[in-house]
Amino acid sequence: MSHDPARDLREAVARPLSFGQTVRAVAWSFFGVRKGAEHERDMARLNPLHVILAGIIGAVLFVLALVVLVNWVIASGVAR
């Protein structure tokens, strides 16, 4: 039995979940809240490229939200 990584990658990229569904799954993973059955179902259907892209976008938005929050707290004078 031969193992073809290129074929495996093509099959993974062709998985059926849309980018929006992937974003929802990644958002739940940021909170660490997932039911076991839903997690297993999504793992079998998620497109890995969508997961990477959604994770990067989520991380950038999280960092930007923290920067905005810190700037707001500093500007309000609460941090003095």
N, C-alpha and C positions, 0 to 999 in steps of 0.2 A: 504494500500500500504506500503510495507516494504522497507526500505532503507538499502542496503548492501554496506558499504564502501569498503570492500575487492573486491567485484565485480566491483565497480566503478574504483578502482585502476588498476585492471587487464585490463579493457577496455581502460583506459588511456594509459597504457604502450604498448598496442597493436596498437596504432595509427600509421598511415602509413608513416609519413615523415621520411626520412633518417636522419642520424646524420649530414651529410653535409648540408642538407636543414635547419636543426635546428640551426647549427652553423651560417648560413647566417642570419636567423631570429634574433638570439641573437646578432650578430654583428650589425645589423641595430638598434636594441634596445639600444645598447651602445651609438650610435650616437643620439638616440631619433628621428629618421626619419623613419616613417612608414605611409603608406597610410591606412586609416581606413578600407577599404574593404580587403586589403591584411592582415592586422593585425587580423581582425575577422576570415578570412579563416584559417590563420596559427594557431590561438588559438584553433580552433576546431580540428586541425590535428596534433599538436605538441605532441611529447612524453615527458611527464614531466621529466622523468629521463634524457633524452637527454638534456633538457633545463638546468637542474641543472648542469650536467657535462660540457656543453658548457659554462655556466656562470662562473663556477669556473676556467676553462681553460682560458677564456677571461680575467678574473680579474687578474689571475697570470701573463699572458702575458703583461697586461697593467702596472702592478706594476714593472715587470722586465724592460719594456721599459723606465719607468720613472727613475729607478735606473741607467740604462745605460746612459740615457740622462744627468742626474745630474753628474755622474762620468765623462762624456766627457766634460761637461762645466767646471767643477772644474779642470780637467787635462789641459784644453786648456789655462787656465789663465784668461779667460774672467771674472770670478767671483771675481777677486782681487780688 
